[in-house]
Amino acid sequence: MGAMLLVAFVSVTLGGRVEAADCVSNKAGAEMAALQRQIAANRALQVKYSCATGSTFACREIAGRIAQVSTRLASLAASGQSCWKPAVTKRAPPRRAADALPRLAAKIETRCVRLSDGYYFPTPNSGYNTEKDVDVIAAQCRFICDDPAMEVYRMTGEDRNADEMVSVTTGARYADLPRAGVYRDAVPFKACDMARFHKTVLAKMAEARASAQKGASAPTVKRQTVPSADEADAKVVSPVDADFRGMASFAPIPERKVRIVGPPFLPEE
C-alpha cells in the first residue's frame, strides 16, 4: 500500500515538473499579457488611422512598435518558458474612400486646402457651416486664394490632427494627398489673401445698406389718372341740381308761431 502511494506521489510530482517546464512563471506571464495588450492597442491604432489604405509617418511608427513587441513575444515563446499563445487580432478590411466619407454634422469645422502644395486655413464662418454650405465654401476658398484647385476639408476627432482632415466631397484624408505639407518648405511662402475676402464682403454690405436707405427715403409720387369717358359722364351734374347748388343756406324761413317772453309776462315788483 505504501509502495502504491509512493508511485502515485512520484507521478504527480513529475507531472507538476513537466507542467512547470511548459508553462510560464507569474512574472513572465504578466510580461506576456502586457505585450499582447500592446499589440492589440497598436492594431486598433492602425485601424483608426486607416493604415491599410495608406502609409504615413504615424502608420510607419505604429508598424515599428508592433514589430518590436512581436519580436520580444516570439523570444519568450521560443525560450520554452511560456504556454501562452499570442493573441491573433483580426484586421479590418481596407475601407474605400467612399466608405470612409463621414456624415456631415449639423455644424462642421472646415478648412480650405490648396491642392498644389497642401496649404490650408480655416474657412470663413468655420464651425458654423452646414452641409448645404459646401458649394459656397468652395467658391470662397477659390476667391481667397485666387486658385481654382481648391478643396474643402473638415476636421475630425477630438485631437484636431490636421493629417486626419477629410475631404467633404471624396472622403480622402489630408495625409494621403500627394503634396500634403509641401507648403512648409516653399520659398518664398505664398499665403492666401483672407483680407481680400473680408474687404469685398464689407463693401457689398455697405452697398446693400445704402441701397436700402435710398429706397426708404425716396418720396412716393401719386400718379394722376385721366378718368374714362364713362366715369366723366357719371360725374356730370344735372341742370336742375345746378340751379339750386349753394342756395340751401339762403332759403326763406317759413312763418311760424314764436313764443315771446318779455315784461308783460314777468311778475310785478
Number of C-alpha atoms within 10 A of each C-alpha: 5 7 8 9 10 11 11 12 12 12 12 12 12 12 12 12 12 11 12 14 14 15 16 19 14 9 8 14 17 12 15 23 14 14 20 21 13 16 24 17 13 19 19 15 16 19 17 11 19 21 19 15 14 14 15 15 10 15 18 14 12 19 18 13 14 19 12 12 17 17 12 14 22 13 12 19 17 10 9 12 17 19 16 15 11 15 12 9 11 8 11 12 10 14 14 12 15 11 10 15 17 16 9 13 10 11 12 18 18 28 26 26 26 23 19 15 18 20 21 24 16 17 22 18 11 17 16 12 19 16 13 10 10 17 10 10 22 21 14 18 28 18 17 20 20 12 13 13 13 22 22 24 30 25 21 17 8 6 8 10 11 16 18 21 22 25 22 20 13 16 19 19 23 24 21 16 14 12 15 20 16 13 18 13 9 10 7 8 9 12 12 17 12 17 10 12 16 13 11 11 12 11 12 12 12 12 12 12 12 12 11 11 11 10 10 10 8 8 7 7 6 6 6 6 6 8 9 8 8 8 10 10 10 8 8 8 9 8 9 8 9 9 9 9 9 9 8 8 6 7 7 7 6 5 6 6 5 6 6 8 8 7 8 8 8 8 6 6 3
